[in-house]
């Protein structure tokens, strides 16, 4: 599958697929000149997810829902532009996770308001 002349090993290639990270170090600043536009957008979606997690931990459920849904929208737009099924599936799965988490938070908020 990979030749010795390939620049990326199999492990490096599989690690390049986007993944949702729940617990990351705060505010990962990336130099703007080292990232492509696609990577910048992907990075921003990850930042929104991280901010949503922080808002959720702080008890700001409405703010977390908005951030999760914004991240899901961005991830779906990223998925729409992909020709590679694996990358498309990864973005789509991450968007689905964000949507599902926002549904759970909306249900929690609804139950809290009923009490």
MONORMO-V751741 format. One record per residue. PHI is phi as a letter, one per 40 degrees, with the letter a starting at -180 (999 if undefined). Layout:
# MONORMO-V751741
PHI
PHI
This chain:
# MONORMO-V751741
999
b
c
c
c
c
c
b
c
c
c
c
c
c
c
c
c
c
b
c
b
c
b
b
c
c
f
c
c
b
c
c
c
c
b
c
c
c
c
c
c
c
c
c
c
c
c
c
c
c
c
c
c
c
c
c
c
c
g
c
c
c
c
c
c
c
c
c
c
c
c
c
c
c
c
c
c
c
c
d
c
c
c
c
c
c
c
d
c
c
c
c
c
c
c
c
c
c
c
c
c
c
c
c
c
c
c
c
c
c
c
c
c
c
c
